[in-house]
């Protein structure tokens, strides 16, 4: 082999070696977008969705962040979830609050503005005083209170993922993408109107980014399998109203 061609061949081989070392990719120059991946990109859209759901179910923990539109209301979430409960922040209509669920016990912590009533028997003074006492406290939400059903789903890994990961309509693949440095394969429902889901092509095929059907929000799923502390708040920081929360 002529010296020039030999030098070029060595250079290409070195570049391929660097690519493999730095990114975990293989098949340099093969033109195969699935080279060096977990292989799910070669599956059908339905099979990719099934793999992603299976991986999500088996993962002991996950972090969800982004927006969810439900009943005409937009919720901004940043939640960490596992089988025993979850914790994180929720913002809706300009009001933010913190949710914590340990087993069946659900706690809500918010500022005075969240708890303040717009109307009160004495012009709102009593309500304002009560709200000031609740500010920064963990208020235990009774299981029979409507707020429990409304908010506990945000802290339940299985319920939340079951409701979010299903795409609607005819499934199809929508090419290879990258999300925050992670190579993904995207699947869609009804060409995107039924939602989109990016699934990791690196390691376990976890869901990475979900675009909900009907522009009902976008969620990023990360920290799969990473445990986090979860415990009930100290008694001194907790308020228990018993059967029903004050209206808010």
Backbone as numpy.savetxt, mean C-alpha at the origin, in Angstrom:
# Nx Ny Nz CAx CAy CAz Cx Cy Cz
41.72 -14.38 -34.64 40.87 -13.18 -34.64 41.75 -11.95 -34.64
41.47 -10.97 -35.53 42.26 -9.75 -35.56 42.27 -9.08 -34.19
43.34 -8.34 -33.93 43.50 -7.73 -32.61 42.37 -6.76 -32.29
41.88 -5.97 -33.29 40.80 -5.02 -33.06 39.52 -5.70 -32.63
39.18 -6.78 -33.33 37.95 -7.52 -32.99 38.08 -8.16 -31.63
39.28 -8.64 -31.31 39.51 -9.26 -30.01 39.29 -8.24 -28.90
39.84 -7.03 -29.12 39.70 -5.98 -28.11 38.23 -5.61 -27.90
37.48 -5.52 -29.00 36.04 -5.19 -28.89 35.29 -6.29 -28.15
35.63 -7.53 -28.44 34.95 -8.65 -27.78 35.20 -8.63 -26.29
36.46 -8.35 -25.91 36.80 -8.27 -24.49 36.05 -7.14 -23.81
35.96 -5.98 -24.51 35.26 -4.83 -23.95 33.78 -5.13 -23.71
33.12 -5.77 -24.70 31.71 -6.14 -24.56 31.53 -7.11 -23.41
32.41 -8.09 -23.31 32.31 -9.07 -22.22 32.44 -8.39 -20.86
33.37 -7.43 -20.77 33.56 -6.71 -19.52 32.32 -5.90 -19.15
31.71 -5.25 -20.14 30.50 -4.46 -19.89 29.37 -5.35 -19.42
29.24 -6.52 -20.03 28.20 -7.45 -19.61 28.42 -7.90 -18.17
29.71 -8.16 -17.84 30.03 -8.58 -16.48 29.67 -7.51 -15.48
29.95 -6.25 -15.83 29.59 -5.14 -14.95 28.09 -5.04 -14.78
27.35 -5.25 -15.87 25.89 -5.18 -15.80 25.35 -6.25 -14.88
25.90 -7.45 -14.99 25.45 -8.55 -14.14 25.76 -8.25 -12.69
26.98 -7.75 -12.43 27.40 -7.48 -11.06 26.60 -6.34 -10.45
26.36 -5.30 -11.22 25.73 -4.11 -10.66 24.23 -4.18 -10.56
23.57 -4.94 -11.46 22.12 -4.92 -11.47 21.47 -6.27 -11.31
22.26 -7.34 -11.36 21.67 -8.66 -11.26 21.11 -9.14 -12.56
21.32 -8.42 -13.67 20.77 -8.80 -14.95 21.68 -9.80 -15.64
21.11 -10.61 -16.51 21.88 -11.55 -17.31 21.43 -11.45 -18.74
22.11 -12.17 -19.61 21.70 -12.18 -21.00 22.02 -10.89 -21.69
23.19 -10.30 -21.42 23.56 -9.02 -22.03 23.54 -9.14 -23.54
22.82 -8.23 -24.17 22.75 -8.23 -25.62 21.76 -9.22 -26.19
21.00 -9.92 -25.31 20.07 -10.93 -25.81 18.81 -10.32 -26.37
18.46 -9.07 -25.92 17.24 -8.44 -26.37 16.01 -8.98 -25.68
16.19 -9.85 -24.71 15.07 -10.44 -23.97 14.77 -9.57 -22.75
13.61 -8.89 -22.69 13.31 -8.02 -21.55 13.12 -8.77 -20.25
12.95 -10.09 -20.34 12.76 -10.90 -19.13 14.05 -11.57 -18.67
15.15 -11.31 -19.37 16.42 -11.89 -18.97 16.83 -11.38 -17.59
17.23 -12.29 -16.72 17.65 -11.92 -15.38 16.52 -11.59 -14.43
15.28 -11.89 -14.80 14.14 -11.59 -13.94 13.63 -12.87 -13.28
12.56 -12.74 -12.53 11.95 -13.92 -11.90 11.08 -14.71 -12.87
10.93 -14.23 -14.09 10.24 -14.98 -15.13 8.74 -14.75 -15.24
8.13 -13.99 -14.32 6.68 -13.83 -14.38 6.24 -13.00 -15.58
7.16 -12.22 -16.14 6.81 -11.42 -17.31 6.45 -12.25 -18.52
6.84 -13.51 -18.51 6.55 -14.40 -19.63 5.18 -15.07 -19.49
4.56 -14.91 -18.32 3.27 -15.54 -18.08 2.13 -14.72 -18.66
0.94 -15.31 -18.67 -0.24 -14.57 -19.10 -0.62 -13.54 -18.05
-1.44 -12.57 -18.41 -1.85 -11.53 -17.47 -2.57 -12.13 -16.26
-3.43 -13.12 -16.52 -4.16 -13.76 -15.42 -3.21 -14.49 -14.48
-2.21 -15.15 -15.04 -1.24 -15.87 -14.22 -0.38 -14.90 -13.41
-0.04 -13.76 -14.01 0.74 -12.75 -13.28 -0.06 -12.22 -12.10
-1.33 -11.93 -12.34 -2.18 -11.44 -11.25 -2.28 -12.48 -10.14
-2.42 -13.75 -10.49 -2.53 -14.82 -9.50 -1.24 -14.93 -8.69
-0.08 -14.82 -9.37 1.20 -14.88 -8.68 1.35 -13.72 -7.71
0.95 -12.53 -8.13 1.06 -11.35 -7.28 0.17 -11.47 -6.05
-1.04 -11.95 -6.23 -1.96 -12.12 -5.11 -1.43 -13.16 -4.12
-0.89 -14.24 -4.67 -0.34 -15.29 -3.82 0.84 -14.77 -3.00
1.71 -14.01 -3.65 2.86 -13.44 -2.95 2.41 -12.47 -1.85
1.39 -11.66 -2.16 0.88 -10.69 -1.19 0.27 -11.38 0.01
-0.45 -12.45 -0.23 -1.10 -13.18 0.86 -0.08 -13.82 1.79
1.01 -14.32 1.23 2.02 -15.01 2.03 2.93 -14.05 2.79
3.07 -12.84 2.31 3.96 -11.87 2.97 3.43 -11.52 4.35
4.26 -11.56 5.38 3.79 -11.27 6.74 3.48 -9.80 6.98
4.00 -8.90 6.13 3.78 -7.47 6.37 3.95 -6.70 5.07
3.37 -5.49 5.04 3.48 -4.63 3.86 3.20 -3.19 4.26
3.70 -2.28 3.46 3.39 -0.86 3.63 2.62 -0.37 2.42
1.50 0.33 2.66 0.69 0.90 1.59 0.69 2.42 1.74
0.99 3.10 0.65 0.95 4.56 0.69 0.39 5.08 -0.63
-0.38 6.14 -0.53 -0.99 6.70 -1.73 -2.41 7.15 -1.45
-3.26 7.08 -2.46 -4.63 7.58 -2.33 -5.65 6.51 -2.69
-6.78 6.57 -2.01 -7.92 5.70 -2.29 -9.16 6.58 -2.33
-9.92 6.48 -3.40 -11.19 7.20 -3.51 -12.32 6.22 -3.27
-13.13 6.49 -2.24 -14.22 5.59 -1.88 -15.45 6.41 -1.51
-16.57 6.13 -2.14 -17.80 6.85 -1.84 -17.68 8.33 -2.11
-16.87 8.72 -3.08 -16.71 10.13 -3.41 -15.72 10.86 -2.52
-15.14 10.16 -1.56 -14.17 10.76 -0.64 -12.77 10.24 -0.95
-11.80 11.14 -0.99 -10.41 10.73 -1.23 -9.68 10.60 0.10
-9.08 9.44 0.31 -8.28 9.18 1.49 -6.82 9.05 1.08
-5.94 9.73 1.78 -4.51 9.59 1.58 -3.97 8.71 2.70
-3.37 7.59 2.32 -2.96 6.59 3.29 -1.45 6.47 3.36
-0.97 6.12 4.54 0.40 5.64 4.73 0.31 4.65 5.88
0.06 3.39 5.53 -0.23 2.36 6.51 0.79 1.23 6.45
1.12 0.70 7.62 1.91 -0.52 7.71 1.02 -1.59 8.30
0.97 -2.74 7.63 0.00 -3.77 7.97 0.65 -5.14 8.14
0.08 -5.92 9.05 0.46 -7.32 9.18 -0.73 -8.07 9.76
-0.58 -9.38 9.99 -1.73 -10.19 10.37 -2.37 -9.75 11.68
-1.57 -9.24 12.62 -2.12 -8.86 13.92 -2.72 -7.48 13.98
-2.65 -6.71 12.89 -3.21 -5.37 12.90 -2.44 -4.43 11.99
-2.49 -3.16 12.31 -1.81 -2.19 11.47 -1.74 -0.83 12.13
-0.92 0.05 11.57 -0.78 1.38 12.11 -0.36 2.34 11.00
-0.76 3.59 11.13 -0.39 4.57 10.12 -1.33 5.75 10.11
-1.16 6.60 9.10 -1.92 7.83 9.02 -2.92 7.82 7.88
-4.02 8.51 8.07 -5.05 8.68 7.06 -5.44 10.15 7.04
-5.55 10.70 5.85 -5.99 12.10 5.70 -7.18 12.14 4.76
-8.20 12.85 5.15 -9.39 12.98 4.31 -10.04 14.33 4.55
-10.38 15.03 3.46 -11.04 16.33 3.54 -10.27 17.30 4.43
-8.96 17.23 4.34 -8.12 18.15 5.09 -7.89 17.76 6.54
-8.56 16.72 7.01 -8.40 16.28 8.39 -7.54 15.02 8.43
-6.50 15.04 9.24 -5.63 13.89 9.36 -5.79 13.21 10.70
-5.61 11.91 10.73 -5.68 11.17 11.97 -4.82 9.92 11.87
-4.50 9.37 13.01 -3.65 8.19 13.10 -4.51 7.01 13.53
-4.31 5.88 12.87 -5.03 4.66 13.21 -4.07 3.62 13.75
-4.52 2.88 14.75 -3.74 1.79 15.32 -4.70 0.66 15.69
-4.47 -0.51 15.12 -5.29 -1.67 15.51 -4.37 -2.79 15.94
-4.66 -3.31 17.14 -3.94 -4.46 17.68 -4.99 -5.52 17.98
-5.01 -6.58 17.19 -6.08 -7.56 17.33 -7.41 -6.92 16.97
-8.38 -7.02 17.85 -9.69 -6.39 17.61 -9.77 -4.97 18.14
-8.77 -4.53 18.83 -8.81 -3.21 19.45 -8.31 -2.15 18.48
-9.19 -1.21 18.16 -8.88 -0.14 17.23 -8.82 1.19 17.97
-7.75 1.95 17.68 -7.56 3.25 18.32 -7.41 4.33 17.25
-7.94 5.51 17.56 -7.87 6.64 16.64 -7.29 7.82 17.39
-6.27 8.45 16.82 -5.66 9.62 17.44 -5.72 10.78 16.47
-6.20 11.93 16.94 -6.34 13.09 16.05 -6.18 14.37 16.86
-6.12 15.49 16.14 -6.01 16.78 16.83 -7.39 17.28 17.22
-7.42 18.41 17.92 -8.69 18.94 18.43 -9.65 19.29 17.30
-9.11 19.77 16.18 -9.96 20.17 15.07 -10.78 18.99 14.53
-10.17 17.82 14.53 -10.88 16.64 14.06 -12.09 16.34 14.94
-11.90 16.47 16.25 -12.96 16.09 17.18 -13.99 17.21 17.41
-13.64 18.43 17.09 -14.53 19.55 17.37 -15.83 19.44 16.59
-16.92 19.72 17.25 -18.23 19.71 16.60 -18.49 21.08 15.97
-19.20 21.08 14.88 -19.54 22.36 14.25 -20.65 23.07 15.01
-21.47 22.29 15.68 -22.57 22.89 16.42 -22.62 22.31 17.82
-23.08 23.10 18.76 -23.21 22.63 20.14 -24.31 23.40 20.84
-24.72 22.87 21.96 -25.81 23.51 22.68 -25.46 24.92 23.13
-24.20 25.15 23.43 -23.81 26.48 23.89 -22.90 27.15 22.86
-23.26 26.98 21.59 -22.47 27.63 20.55 -21.18 26.92 20.24
-21.04 25.68 20.71 -19.85 24.91 20.38 -18.77 24.94 21.44
-18.97 25.71 22.54 -17.92 25.81 23.56 -17.67 24.48 24.25
-18.77 23.76 24.57 -18.61 22.48 25.24 -17.89 21.49 24.34
-18.28 21.51 23.05 -17.66 20.60 22.11 -16.17 20.91 21.96
-15.85 22.18 21.94 -14.45 22.58 21.81 -13.64 22.12 23.01
-14.23 22.23 24.18 -13.53 21.80 25.40 -13.28 20.30 25.36
-14.30 19.54 24.93 -14.14 18.09 24.84 -13.08 17.73 23.81
-13.09 18.44 22.70 -12.12 18.18 21.64 -10.70 18.44 22.12
-10.53 19.50 22.90 -9.20 19.82 23.42 -8.68 18.70 24.31
-9.57 18.05 25.06 -9.16 16.95 25.94 -8.77 15.71 25.14
-9.36 15.56 23.94 -9.08 14.38 23.13 -7.85 14.56 22.23
-7.41 15.78 22.08 -6.29 16.03 21.18 -5.06 15.23 21.59
-4.51 14.50 20.63 -3.29 13.74 20.88 -3.48 12.47 21.68
-4.73 12.16 22.06 -5.01 10.94 22.82 -5.44 9.81 21.86
-5.16 8.59 22.26 -5.66 7.44 21.52 -7.06 7.12 22.02
-8.03 7.33 21.16 -9.42 7.06 21.54 -9.79 5.67 21.05
-10.18 4.81 21.98 -10.54 3.44 21.62 -11.90 3.44 20.92
-11.95 2.83 19.74 -13.17 2.82 18.94 -13.97 1.56 19.27
-15.18 1.69 19.80 -15.99 0.51 20.11 -16.32 -0.28 18.85
-16.35 -1.59 18.96 -16.61 -2.43 17.79 -17.99 -2.19 17.20
-18.92 -1.71 18.01 -20.27 -1.46 17.51 -20.47 -0.09 16.92
-19.48 0.77 17.01 -19.58 2.12 16.48 -19.38 2.11 14.96
-20.16 2.90 14.21 -19.98 2.95 12.75 -18.55 3.26 12.33
-17.83 4.04 13.14 -16.45 4.38 12.80 -15.55 3.15 12.78
-15.90 2.13 13.57 -15.07 0.93 13.61 -15.08 0.23 12.25
-16.26 0.06 11.69 -16.38 -0.58 10.38 -15.73 0.28 9.30
-15.88 1.59 9.41 -15.37 2.50 8.40 -13.84 2.51 8.37
-13.21 2.46 9.55 -11.76 2.65 9.61 -10.96 1.37 9.82
-11.56 0.33 10.38 -10.78 -0.87 10.67 -10.26 -1.52 9.40
-10.99 -1.36 8.28 -10.53 -1.94 7.02 -9.21 -1.38 6.56
-8.90 -0.13 6.95 -7.62 0.48 6.59 -6.46 -0.17 7.32
-6.76 -0.93 8.39 -5.71 -1.55 9.19 -5.67 -3.06 9.03
-6.46 -3.59 8.12 -6.55 -5.04 7.93 -5.88 -5.42 6.62
-4.73 -6.07 6.69 -3.94 -6.41 5.51 -4.74 -7.23 4.50
-5.38 -8.29 4.96 -6.09 -9.17 4.02 -7.30 -8.49 3.40
-8.08 -7.79 4.21 -9.27 -7.11 3.70 -8.87 -6.04 2.70
-7.87 -5.25 3.04 -7.46 -4.14 2.18 -6.89 -4.65 0.86
-6.03 -5.66 0.92 -5.42 -6.16 -0.31 -6.44 -6.90 -1.18
-7.34 -7.66 -0.56 -8.37 -8.35 -1.34 -9.22 -7.35 -2.12
-9.50 -6.22 -1.49 -10.34 -5.23 -2.15 -9.61 -4.39 -3.18
-8.28 -4.36 -3.10 -7.52 -3.47 -3.96 -6.87 -4.16 -5.16
-6.43 -5.40 -4.98 -5.60 -6.03 -6.00 -6.37 -6.62 -7.18
-7.68 -6.72 -7.08 -8.46 -7.27 -8.18 -8.69 -6.23 -9.28
-8.24 -6.54 -10.49 -8.52 -5.68 -11.63 -9.84 -6.09 -12.25
-10.50 -5.15 -12.91 -11.82 -5.42 -13.49 -11.74 -5.52 -15.01
-12.54 -6.41 -15.56 -12.60 -6.53 -17.01 -11.57 -7.50 -17.56
-11.34 -7.41 -18.85 -10.41 -8.30 -19.55 -8.98 -7.93 -19.20
-8.22 -8.93 -18.75 -6.83 -8.69 -18.36 -5.90 -8.76 -19.56
-4.87 -7.91 -19.52 -3.88 -7.92 -20.59 -2.56 -7.40 -20.04
-1.47 -7.74 -20.69 -0.17 -7.22 -20.31 0.08 -5.89 -21.02
0.78 -4.99 -20.31 1.04 -3.67 -20.86 2.52 -3.32 -20.78
3.36 -4.30 -21.07 4.77 -4.05 -21.21 5.57 -4.01 -19.93
6.89 -3.84 -20.12 7.84 -3.79 -19.02 8.05 -2.34 -18.61
8.15 -2.11 -17.29 8.29 -0.77 -16.76 9.29 -0.78 -15.61
9.46 0.37 -14.99 10.33 0.49 -13.82 9.67 1.41 -12.82
9.62 0.97 -11.57 9.01 1.75 -10.50 10.02 1.90 -9.37
10.52 3.11 -9.18 11.49 3.40 -8.11 12.67 2.44 -8.16
13.17 2.21 -9.35 14.33 1.37 -9.52 14.04 -0.12 -9.59
12.77 -0.50 -9.48 12.38 -1.91 -9.54 11.79 -2.21 -10.92
12.32 -3.20 -11.60 11.78 -3.60 -12.89 10.44 -4.31 -12.68
9.44 -3.95 -13.48 8.10 -4.50 -13.30 7.50 -4.92 -14.63
6.48 -5.77 -14.52 5.61 -6.08 -15.65 4.24 -5.52 -15.29
3.61 -4.81 -16.19 2.31 -4.19 -15.90 1.19 -4.98 -16.53
0.14 -5.18 -15.77 -1.08 -5.78 -16.31 -2.22 -4.79 -16.13
-3.20 -4.87 -17.01 -4.32 -3.94 -16.98 -5.64 -4.68 -17.04
-6.69 -4.01 -16.59 -8.04 -4.49 -16.76 -8.76 -3.59 -17.73
-9.32 -4.15 -18.79 -10.01 -3.36 -19.82 -9.18 -2.17 -20.29
-7.94 -2.46 -20.66 -7.01 -1.47 -21.22 -6.74 -0.29 -20.27
-6.88 -0.55 -18.99 -6.56 0.47 -17.99 -7.76 1.03 -17.28
-8.92 1.00 -17.91 -10.12 1.54 -17.26 -10.54 0.68 -16.07
-10.10 -0.59 -16.08 -10.40 -1.49 -14.97 -9.26 -1.60 -13.98
-8.30 -0.69 -14.09 -7.18 -0.67 -13.15 -5.89 -1.17 -13.78
-4.78 -0.84 -13.14 -3.47 -1.32 -13.57 -2.69 -1.83 -12.37
-1.80 -2.77 -12.62 -0.99 -3.33 -11.54 0.41 -3.62 -12.05
1.40 -3.01 -11.41 2.80 -3.29 -11.70 3.29 -4.36 -10.73
3.85 -5.43 -11.27 4.33 -6.55 -10.47 5.85 -6.65 -10.62
6.54 -6.86 -9.51 7.99 -6.90 -9.52 8.53 -8.06 -10.35
9.53 -7.75 -11.17 10.25 -8.78 -11.92 11.53 -9.19 -11.21
11.75 -8.65 -10.03 12.94 -8.94 -9.26 12.57 -9.68 -7.98
13.13 -10.87 -7.79 12.83 -11.63 -6.59 11.38 -12.10 -6.58
10.74 -12.02 -5.43 9.34 -12.43 -5.30 8.45 -11.47 -6.09
7.50 -11.99 -6.85 6.64 -11.13 -7.69 5.58 -10.38 -6.89
6.03 -9.47 -6.04 5.10 -8.69 -5.24 4.45 -7.59 -6.08
3.22 -7.21 -5.75 2.63 -6.02 -6.35 3.44 -4.80 -5.93
3.68 -3.87 -6.84 4.50 -2.71 -6.55 3.69 -1.42 -6.59
2.93 -1.23 -7.67 2.08 -0.04 -7.80 0.73 -0.45 -8.35
-0.31 0.05 -7.73 -1.68 -0.24 -8.17 -2.38 1.04 -8.57
-2.90 1.08 -9.79 -3.77 2.16 -10.22 -5.19 1.64 -10.21
-6.02 2.17 -9.34 -7.36 1.62 -9.15 -8.27 1.98 -10.32
-9.23 1.10 -10.55 -10.19 1.29 -11.64 -10.95 2.59 -11.47
-11.28 3.22 -12.61 -12.07 4.45 -12.57 -11.35 5.61 -11.93
-10.02 5.63 -12.01 -9.23 6.71 -11.39 -9.54 6.87 -9.92
-9.73 5.73 -9.25 -10.09 5.76 -7.83 -8.88 5.68 -6.92
-7.75 6.23 -7.37 -6.58 6.31 -6.51 -5.41 5.48 -7.02
-4.25 5.78 -6.49 -3.02 5.06 -6.82 -2.30 4.72 -5.53
-1.88 3.48 -5.40 -1.20 3.03 -4.19 0.14 2.40 -4.53
1.12 2.69 -3.69 2.43 2.05 -3.79 2.53 1.03 -2.66
2.98 -0.17 -3.00 3.11 -1.25 -2.02 4.59 -1.57 -1.87
5.09 -1.47 -0.64 6.52 -1.63 -0.41 6.77 -2.32 0.93
8.04 -2.47 1.27 8.44 -3.08 2.55 7.77 -4.43 2.78
7.64 -5.19 1.72 7.03 -6.52 1.84 7.86 -7.39 2.79
7.18 -7.97 3.77 7.83 -8.89 4.70 8.62 -8.23 5.81
8.69 -6.89 5.83 9.45 -6.20 6.87 8.57 -5.99 8.11
8.97 -6.61 9.20 8.18 -6.52 10.43 8.31 -5.13 11.05
7.37 -4.81 11.91 7.38 -3.52 12.61 6.69 -3.71 13.96
7.02 -2.88 14.95 6.40 -3.03 16.28 4.92 -2.67 16.25
4.15 -3.42 17.00 2.71 -3.18 17.06 2.23 -3.49 18.47
1.83 -2.47 19.21 1.39 -2.66 20.59 0.35 -1.61 20.92
-0.54 -1.95 21.87 -1.55 -0.99 22.31 -0.88 0.19 23.01
-1.46 1.37 22.89 -0.87 2.55 23.53 -0.96 2.46 25.04
-0.12 3.18 25.76 -0.19 3.19 27.23 -1.56 3.67 27.71
-1.99 3.15 28.85 -3.29 3.52 29.40 -3.41 5.02 29.62
-2.30 5.67 30.01 -2.35 7.10 30.30 -2.60 7.94 29.05
-2.37 7.33 27.88 -2.58 8.03 26.61 -3.85 7.58 25.90
-4.71 6.83 26.61 -5.89 6.23 25.99 -7.17 6.74 26.63
-8.16 6.98 25.79 -9.51 7.34 26.24 -10.47 6.26 25.74
-11.27 5.71 26.65 -12.22 4.66 26.30 -13.63 5.15 26.62
-14.42 5.40 25.55 -15.78 5.90 25.75 -16.79 4.78 25.96
-16.37 3.56 25.84 -17.31 2.44 26.06 -18.01 2.04 24.80
-19.29 2.38 24.67 -20.12 1.89 23.59 -20.17 2.77 22.34
-19.88 4.04 22.47 -20.03 4.93 21.32 -19.10 6.12 21.40
-18.48 6.45 20.28 -17.61 7.61 20.20 -18.42 8.89 20.17
-17.81 10.02 20.59 -18.49 11.30 20.37 -18.58 11.56 18.88
-19.63 12.21 18.44 -19.78 12.50 17.01 -18.68 13.42 16.54
-18.29 13.25 15.28 -17.25 14.14 14.74 -17.54 14.41 13.30
